[in-house]
Amino acid sequence: MPKDKAGNQLTWKEYGERFKQGLEMISPLQQMKISFRGSLIVAVGLMIGLWATFNSVWWLFIILCGASINTAVGMLGTWQKIRGLSKIEKTNTELMEELLKGGVENV
């Protein structure tokens, strides 16, 4: 049986509901970071595949080269989104701190 952080046992239905709530609370920045990490794992697998097929299966090597290019472009786009979302999140945090201090007027 699954348990919560306090060690209390949960039913599978309760566990599923809490899991669903947790997934719904993921921020766009967290989604991008997860996507980037997954793409990184794929890129490592492609590099291993390229190394393994370099002299043996030429047609598979060509396919893996194309997949590597697609993965690299996808990773670049995800990285750019992460940078943009990080800047937005930093700005929001700074504004919230200013609002809590009472330093921002006319908002």
MOBELUR-V217400 format. One record per backbone hydrogen bond with DSSP energy under -1.0 kcal/mol. CO is the residue of the C=O (numbers start at 0). NH is the residue of the N-H. Records with the same first field share a line. If there is no record, write none. Layout:
CO: NH ; NH
//
This chain:
1: 9
3: 6
7: 3
10: 14
11: 15
12: 16
13: 17
14: 18
15: 19
16: 20
17: 21
18: 22
19: 23
22: 25
26: 30
27: 31
28: 32
29: 33
30: 34
31: 35
32: 36
33: 37
34: 38
35: 39
36: 40
37: 41
38: 42
39: 43
40: 44
41: 45
42: 46
43: 47
44: 48
45: 49
46: 50
47: 51
48: 52
56: 60
57: 61
58: 62
59: 63
60: 64
61: 65
62: 66
63: 67
64: 68
65: 69
66: 70
67: 71
68: 72
69: 73
70: 74
71: 75
72: 76
73: 77
74: 78
75: 79
76: 80
77: 81
78: 82
79: 83
80: 84
81: 85
82: 86
83: 87
84: 88
85: 89
86: 90
87: 91
88: 92
89: 93
90: 94
91: 95
92: 96
93: 97
94: 98
95: 99
96: 100
97: 101 ; 102
//
